[in-house]
Amino acid sequence: MADCSNKCRKAPIPEECIRYCLHNILAEATKEEKQLILGLSSTLTDSIYNAFNNKYEPIKNFEDLESSLGIIQSSELLEKFRSLNQYQLDYFNANKSARNDIINSIKRLGLDDNLNSEALY
């Protein structure tokens, strides 16, 4: 899937690259980013965290994550990624310092008070 690496930067992500891009973004995203930027629920975010931190079954690709999450959560995740917009992708293409500044601004503005399944972007 090396041909998908450059296709994770522009919305919409081609269907054949969704799983590749999804895995790469989730592998580096913090819990806050998963909720505030991607709009994932806390339940799904916790499940993803647990999957990536299971030392007995490491997550190497989306198929591993899908196996860990199950059909319902995997479907929810795929639907979320199919609807990512360019602002969300631009966030993940920014350097870590810029990303931290955005998250800190969201917190300062109190926009993280009601974390739910809707992304801020």
Buried (B, 14 or more C-beta within 10 A) or exposed (E): BEEBEEBBEEEBBEEEBBBBBBBBBBEEBBBBBBBBBBBBBEEBBEBBBEBBEEEEEEBEEBEBBBEBBEEEBBEBBBEBBEEBEEEBBBBBEEEEEEBEEBBEEBEEEEEBEEBEBEBBB
